Every structure is written in C-alpha cells, then in structure tokens.
Amino acid sequence: MHGNVWEWCQDWYDGKWYEKSPSDDPLGPSRASYRVDRGGSWSDIPAYGRSSSRDYNRGTPSNRFYNRGFRP
C-alpha cells in the first residue's frame, strides 16, 4: 500500500548513499544519525506516495506521529 503513512525503516539515512553505494541491492550505511522513512503519507503530495520516496525520521520508536507507520 502506497501513500497511507510514511514507513519508518530499519535502514540508516544518508542523503548521498546511492551515489557511493553498490548498484546491486545496497544495504545502506551501517550507522548514521537518522533512520529512513519511505513511501509518503496521506497528507503529502502524490509524488511522495512511492516506495522509492525517501526521507529521514528524527524520532525514536516510542514517538508517535499521525502520518508514520513502520516496516521491519
């Protein structure tokens, strides 16, 4: 399902990761300051409602947001 909520992922966020990562199945950096959010939410523009849409999440697992879910 796309566009329902941003999905908080296990991956760490690095805005330039895809420039320096392997082209086949990049795992993401081993550590960073923020986790990756993917997919956009019902409150965003349609372009964010894709699984390839990425952002970073400054929250922790105990924080709740009206437009965030999780994906293990």
C-alpha positions in Angstrom: 0.0 0.0 0.0 1.5 3.3 -1.0 0.6 6.8 0.3 -1.1 5.7 3.6 1.7 6.5 6.0 5.4 7.1 5.9 7.0 3.8 6.8 9.8 4.0 9.3 12.5 1.6 8.1 15.4 -0.1 9.8 17.9 1.4 7.3 20.0 4.4 8.3 19.7 7.6 6.3 22.5 9.1 4.2 21.3 11.6 1.6 24.2 10.7 -0.7 24.3 7.0 -0.1 23.1 6.0 -3.6 26.0 8.0 -5.2 28.6 5.8 -3.4 26.8 2.5 -2.8 26.9 -0.7 -4.8 24.4 -0.7 -7.6 23.1 -4.2 -6.7 20.9 -4.3 -3.6 22.6 -1.6 -1.5 22.1 -2.2 2.2 22.6 1.4 3.4 25.2 2.7 5.7 26.0 0.8 8.9 25.3 3.8 11.1 24.0 7.4 10.9 22.1 9.9 12.9 18.6 9.2 11.4 16.5 6.3 10.2 14.9 6.1 6.7 11.2 6.9 6.1 9.8 5.6 2.8 6.5 6.0 0.9 4.8 9.3 1.8 1.6 9.7 3.7 -2.0 10.7 3.0 -1.1 14.3 3.8 1.7 14.6 1.2 1.8 15.4 -2.5 1.3 12.3 -4.8 5.0 12.2 -5.8 5.9 11.1 -2.3 3.4 8.2 -2.4 6.0 5.8 -3.9 8.2 3.1 -2.1 11.2 4.8 -3.6 10.5 8.1 -1.9 12.9 8.5 1.0 13.2 10.9 3.9 14.7 10.8 7.3 13.0 10.3 10.7 14.3 12.2 13.7 12.0 10.4 16.1 12.5 7.2 18.1 10.4 4.1 18.2 8.5 5.4 21.2 7.4 8.6 19.4 4.1 8.7 17.7 3.2 10.6 14.6 -0.2 10.9 12.9 1.4 10.1 9.5 4.0 7.4 10.4 4.0 3.7 10.4 6.8 1.1 10.5 8.3 -1.5 8.2 10.7 -4.1 9.7 
